[in-house]
Amino acid sequence: MAKAPAKTATKRKPNAAFMKPVQPDEALAEVVGSKPLPRTELTKKLWIYIKKNNLQDPKQRTMINADDKLKAVFNGKKKVSMFEMTKLVSQHLD
């Protein structure tokens, strides 16, 4: 039985919209810094902050418990889901 030829791996090109730097507003800058950065980096920094400050709910892993800095980003909410967090964070970008 003949083996199928091996596929050559093609590197996926990142979406330009995700790589375009975005400017966090004052509330979000408290968490991720004030420099413009791509959305991918912004998300990484947000998760680093969440994990460093132990803000992920231990029972419901999809929920984020807001500290004072994140409450400003989450429109005063004490707890949001990961999916809602993305929507709320995008409101703080220029």
Secondary structure, 3 states (H helix, E strand, C coil): CCCCCCCCCCCCCCCHHHHCCECECHHHHHHHCCCCECHHHHHHHHHHHHHHCCCECCCCCCEEECCHHHHHHCCCCCEEEHHHHHHHHHCCEC
